């Protein structure tokens, strides 16, 4: 089975993603057990073959499991935010402090993509009304 999530490269070998993407209990939708988890990061423009529900992908009941793209980089470790609890996400109806972030640590550094800059608490004071910012994120609109 494949689960597709987005992420942002924040260091040559670290990807910031959502903690719910790292939660094994969501991978079976409550049916069965997860025996093994392996995460890969790919910069391929089209990963639709891996989407569930047909197309020869790795989900939706297909018996064929596709290998990751040749350019995919394996994650050697991952960690969700220690305060994340999937049960708090059951009735999300808007923004909130759900601590739904996690990190993937890659097997090798990405050398052909510039990592995104993530601001810290010290830099929050630079945020002013009316300035232009770029935001990358996940979730429902």
MOKAUR-V118626 format. One record per backbone hydrogen bond with DSSP energy under -1.0 kcal/mol. CO is the residue of the C=O (numbers start at 1). NH is the residue of the N-H. If there is no record, write none. Layout:
CO:NH, CO:NH
This chain:
8:16, 9:116, 11:14, 12:110, 13:106, 14:10, 14:11, 15:104, 16:8, 17:102, 18:21, 19:22, 23:26, 28:31, 39:75, 41:73, 47:50, 48:51, 58:2, 59:62, 69:72, 73:41, 74:107, 77:105, 79:103, 81:84, 85:88, 86:89, 89:92, 96:98, 99:101, 101:81, 102:17, 103:79, 104:15, 105:76, 105:77, 123:126, 124:127, 128:131
